[in-house]
Amino acid sequence: MAIRRLLHATGHRYRLHRKVPGMARRTIDIAFPGPKVAVFVDGCFWHGCPQHATQPRANKDWWRRKLDKNIDRDRETTERLSAEGWTVLRFWEHESPEAVARRVAVAVELKKANGQKGATNDGGE
């Protein structure tokens, strides 16, 4: 919410939970459809943050497979969007909302200035 508020306050308009084209049940957290910028804010536990991820003790193997699938799905989603010309930005939930909002705003403005050409990956991957 903090990231969204900061973006909105600076005049950046976006869509929430936009579907990823051709990928059932996958959505972009914050989407800028015009310039094709996709923002994901990944939870440390669910997406395998190298700094904060923890491993459950009970049912260890099941959880490892589940969390590995999440990471693989994130990678597939990023690759798919990038192939379709989207700039994909991934951040961890623990990152500063102000820093995230600044990086998103810069990426959106760059895409607009460059006529929306070229896809890049950036962020907390």
Contact map, one row per residue, 1 for C-alpha under 8 A:
11111000000000000000000000000000000000000000000000000000000000000000000000000000000000000000000000000000000000000000000000000
11111100000000000000000000000000000000000000000000000000000000000000000000000000000000000000000010000000000000000000000000000
11111110000000000000000000000000000000000000000000000000000000000000000000000000000000000000000011011000000000000000000000000
11111111000000000000000000000000000000000000000000000000000000000000000000000000000000000000000000001000000000000000000000000
11111111100000000000000000000000000000000000000000000000000000000000000000000000000000000000000000000000000000000000000000000
01111111110000000000000000000000000000000000000000000000000000000000000000000000000000000000000011001000000000000000000000000
00111111111110000000000000000000000000000000000000000000000000000000000000000000000000000000000000001000100000000000000000000
00011111111110000000000000000000000000000000000000000000000000000000000000000000000000000000000000000000000000000000000000000
00001111111100000000000000000000000000000000000000000000000000000000000000000000000000000000000000000000000000000000000000000
00000111111100000000000000000000000000000000000000000000000000000000000000000000000000000000000000000000000000000000000000000
00000011111110000000000000000000000000000000000000000000000000000000000000000000000000000000000000000000000000000000000000000
00000011111111000000000000000000000000000000000000000000000000000000000000000000000000000000000000000000100000000000000000000
00000011001111100000000000000001000000000000000000000000000000000000000000000000000000000000000000000000000000000000000000000
00000000000111110000000000000111100000000000000000000000000000000000000000000000000000000000000000000000000000000000000000000
00000000000011111100000000000111100000000000000000000000000000000000000000000000000000000000000000000000000000000000000000000
00000000000001111100000000011110000000000000000000000000000000000000000000000000000000000000000000000000000000000000000000000
00000000000000111110000000111110000000000000000000000000000000000000000000000000000000000000000000000000000000000000000000000
00000000000000111111000000111110000000000000000000000000000000000000000000000000000000000000000000000000000000000000000000000
00000000000000001111101111110000000000000000000000000000000000000000000000000000000000000000000000000000000000000000000000000
00000000000000000111111101110000000000000000000000000000000000000000000000001000100000000000000000000000000000000000000000000
00000000000000000011111000000000000000000000000000000000000000000000000000000000100000000000000000000000000000000000000000000
00000000000000000001111100000000000000000000000000000000000000000000000000000000000000000000000000000000000000000000000000000
00000000000000000011111111000000000000000000000000000000000000000000000000001000000000000000000000000000000000000000000000000
00000000000000000011011111000000000000000000000000000000000000000000000000000000000000000000000000000000000000000000000000000
00000000000000000010001111100000000000000000000000000000000000000000000000000000000000000000000000000000000000000000000000000
00000000000000000011001111110000000000000000000000000000000000000000000000001000000000000000000000000000000000000000000000000
00000000000000001111000011111000000000000000000000000000000000000000000000000000000000000000000000000000000000000000000000000
00000000000000011111000001111110000001110000000000000000000000000000000000000000000000000000000000000000000000000000000000000
00000000000000011100000000111110000001111000000000000000000000000000000000000000000000000000000000000000000000000000000000000
00000000000001111100000000011111000001110000000000000000000000000000000000000000000000000000000000000000000000000000000000000
00000000000001111100000000011111100111100000000000000000000000000000000000000000000000000000000000000000000000000000000000000
00000000000011100000000000000111111111000000000000000000000000000000000000000000000000000000000000000000000100000000000000000
00000000000001100000000000000011111110000000000000000000000000000000000000000000000000000000000000000000000000000000000000000
00000000000000000000000000000001111110000000000000000000000000000000000000000000000000000000000000000000000000000001000000000
00000000000000000000000000000001111110000000000000000000000000000000000000000000000001000000000000000000000100110011000000000
00000000000000000000000000000011111111000000000000000000000000000000000000000000000011100000000000000000000000100001000000000
00000000000000000000000000000011111111100000000000000000000000000000000000000000000001111000000000000000001100100000000000000
00000000000000000000000000011111000111110000000000000000000000000000000000000000000001111000000000000000000000000000000000000
00000000000000000000000000011110000011111000000000000000000000000000000000000000000000011110000000000001000000000000000000000
00000000000000000000000000011100000001111100000000000000000000000000000000000000000000011110000000000000000000000000000000000
00000000000000000000000000001000000000111110000000000000000000000000000000000000000000000111100000000000000000000000000000000
00000000000000000000000000000000000000011111011000000000000000000000000000000000000000000111100000000000000000000000000000000
00000000000000000000000000000000000000001111111110000000000000000000000000000000000000000001100000000000000000000000000000000
00000000000000000000000000000000000000000111111110011000000000000000000000000000000000000001110000000000000000000000000000000
00000000000000000000000000000000000000000011111110011100000000000000000000000000000000000000000000000000000000000000000000000
00000000000000000000000000000000000000000111111100001000000000000010010000000000000000000000000000000000000000000000000000000
00000000000000000000000000000000000000000111111110001000000000000010011001000000000000000000000000000000000000000000000000000
00000000000000000000000000000000000000000011111111011000000000000010001000000000000000000000000000000000000000000000000000000
00000000000000000000000000000000000000000011101111111000000000000000000000000000000000000001000000000000000000000000000000000
00000000000000000000000000000000000000000000000111111000000000000000000000000000000000000000000000000000000000000000000000000
00000000000000000000000000000000000000000000000011111000000000000000000000000000000000000000000000000000000000000000000000000
00000000000000000000000000000000000000000001100111111100000000000000000000000000000000000000000000000000000000000000000000000
00000000000000000000000000000000000000000001111111111110000000000000000000000000000000000000000000000000000000000000000000000
00000000000000000000000000000000000000000000100000011111000000000000000000000000000000000000000000000000000000000000000000000
00000000000000000000000000000000000000000000000000001111100100110000000000000000000000000000000000000000000000000000000000000
00000000000000000000000000000000000000000000000000000111111100100000000000000000000000000000000000000000000000000000000000000
00000000000000000000000000000000000000000000000000000011111100000000000000000000000000000000000000000000000000000000000000000
00000000000000000000000000000000000000000000000000000001111100000000000000000000000000000000000000000000000000000000000000000
00000000000000000000000000000000000000000000000000000001111111100000000000000000000000000000000000000000000000000000000000000
00000000000000000000000000000000000000000000000000000011111111110000000000000000000000000000000000000000000000000000000000000
00000000000000000000000000000000000000000000000000000000001111111000000000000000000000000000000000000000000000000000000000000
00000000000000000000000000000000000000000000000000000000001111111100000000000000000000000000000000000000000000000000000000000
00000000000000000000000000000000000000000000000000000011001111111110000000000000000000000000000000000000000000000000000000000
00000000000000000000000000000000000000000000000000000010000111111111000000000000000000000000000000000000000000000000000000000
00000000000000000000000000000000000000000000000000000000000011111111100000000000000000000000000000000000000000000000000000000
00000000000000000000000000000000000000000000000000000000000001111111110000000000000000000000000000000000000000000000000000000
00000000000000000000000000000000000000000000011100000000000000111111111000000000000000000000000000000000000000000000000000000
00000000000000000000000000000000000000000000000000000000000000011111111100000000000000000000000000000000000000000000000000000
00000000000000000000000000000000000000000000000000000000000000001111111110000000000000000000000000000000000000000000000000000
00000000000000000000000000000000000000000000011000000000000000000111111111000000000000000000000000000000000000000000000000000
00000000000000000000000000000000000000000000001100000000000000000011111111100000000000000000000000000000000000000000000000000
00000000000000000000000000000000000000000000000000000000000000000001111111110000000000000000000000000000000000000000000000000
00000000000000000000000000000000000000000000000000000000000000000000111111111000000000000000000000000000000000000000000000000
00000000000000000000000000000000000000000000001000000000000000000000011111111100000000000000000000000000000000000000000000000
00000000000000000000000000000000000000000000000000000000000000000000001111111110000000000000000000000000000000000000000000000
00000000000000000000000000000000000000000000000000000000000000000000000111111111000000000000000000000000000000000000000000000
00000000000000000001001001000000000000000000000000000000000000000000000011111111100000000000000000000000000000000000000000000
00000000000000000000000000000000000000000000000000000000000000000000000001111111110000010000000000000000000000000000000010000
00000000000000000000000000000000000000000000000000000000000000000000000000111111111000000000000000000000000000000000000000000
00000000000000000000000000000000000000000000000000000000000000000000000000011111111100000000000000000000000000000000000000000
00000000000000000001100000000000000000000000000000000000000000000000000000001111111111110000000000000000000000000000000000000
00000000000000000000000000000000000000000000000000000000000000000000000000000111111111110000000000000000000000000000001110000
00000000000000000000000000000000000000000000000000000000000000000000000000000011111111000000000000000000000000000000001000000
00000000000000000000000000000000000000000000000000000000000000000000000000000001111111000000000000000000000000000000000000000
00000000000000000000000000000000000100000000000000000000000000000000000000000000111111100000000000000000000000000000111000000
00000000000000000000000000000000001111000000000000000000000000000000000000000000111111110000000000000000000000000000011100000
00000000000000000000000000000000000111000000000000000000000000000000000000000000110011111000000000000000001000000000011110000
00000000000000000000000000000000000011110000000000000000000000000000000000000100110001111100000000000000000000000000001111000
00000000000000000000000000000000000011110000000000000000000000000000000000000000000000111110000000000001000000000000000011110
00000000000000000000000000000000000000111100000000000000000000000000000000000000000000011111000000000000000000000000000011111
00000000000000000000000000000000000000111100000000000000000000000000000000000000000000001111101000010000000000000000000000111
00000000000000000000000000000000000000001111000010000000000000000000000000000000000000000111111000000000000000000000000000010
00000000000000000000000000000000000000001111000000000000000000000000000000000000000000000011111000000000000000000000000000000
00000000000000000000000000000000000000000001000000000000000000000000000000000000000000000001111100000000000000000000000000000
00000000000000000000000000000000000000000000000000000000000000000000000000000000000000000011111110110000000000000000000000000
00000000000000000000000000000000000000000000000000000000000000000000000000000000000000000000011111110000000000000000000000000
01100100000000000000000000000000000000000000000000000000000000000000000000000000000000000000001111111000000000000000000000000
00100100000000000000000000000000000000000000000000000000000000000000000000000000000000000000000111111100000000000000000000000
00000000000000000000000000000000000000000000000000000000000000000000000000000000000000000000001111111110000000000000000000000
00100000000000000000000000000000000000000000000000000000000000000000000000000000000000000010001111111111000000000000000000000
00110110000000000000000000000000000000000000000000000000000000000000000000000000000000000000000011111111100000000000000000000
00000000000000000000000000000000000000000000000000000000000000000000000000000000000000000000000001111111110000000000000000000
00000000000000000000000000000000000000000000000000000000000000000000000000000000000000000000000000111111111000000000000000000
00000000000000000000000000000000000000100000000000000000000000000000000000000000000000001000000000011111111100000000000000000
00000010000100000000000000000000000000000000000000000000000000000000000000000000000000000000000000001111111110000000000000000
00000000000000000000000000000000000000000000000000000000000000000000000000000000000000000000000000000111111111000000000000000
00000000000000000000000000000000000010000000000000000000000000000000000000000000000000100000000000000011111111100000000000000
00000000000000000000000000000001001010000000000000000000000000000000000000000000000000000000000000000001111111110000000000000
00000000000000000000000000000000000000000000000000000000000000000000000000000000000000000000000000000000111111111000000000000
00000000000000000000000000000000000000000000000000000000000000000000000000000000000000000000000000000000011111111101000000000
00000000000000000000000000000000001110000000000000000000000000000000000000000000000000000000000000000000001111111111110000000
00000000000000000000000000000000001000000000000000000000000000000000000000000000000000000000000000000000000111111111000000000
00000000000000000000000000000000000000000000000000000000000000000000000000000000000000000000000000000000000011111111000000000
00000000000000000000000000000000000000000000000000000000000000000000000000000000000000000000000000000000000001111111100000000
00000000000000000000000000000000001000000000000000000000000000000000000000000000000000000000000000000000000000111111100000000
00000000000000000000000000000000011100000000000000000000000000000000000000000000000000000000000000000000000001111111110000000
00000000000000000000000000000000000000000000000000000000000000000000000000000000000010000000000000000000000000100111111000000
00000000000000000000000000000000000000000000000000000000000000000000000000000000000011100000000000000000000000100001111100000
00000000000000000000000000000000000000000000000000000000000000000000000000000000011011110000000000000000000000000000111110000
00000000000000000000000000000000000000000000000000000000000000000000000000000000010001110000000000000000000000000000011111000
00000000000000000000000000000000000000000000000000000000000000000000000000000100010000111100000000000000000000000000001111100
00000000000000000000000000000000000000000000000000000000000000000000000000000000000000011100000000000000000000000000000111111
00000000000000000000000000000000000000000000000000000000000000000000000000000000000000001110000000000000000000000000000011111
00000000000000000000000000000000000000000000000000000000000000000000000000000000000000001111000000000000000000000000000001111
00000000000000000000000000000000000000000000000000000000000000000000000000000000000000000110000000000000000000000000000001111
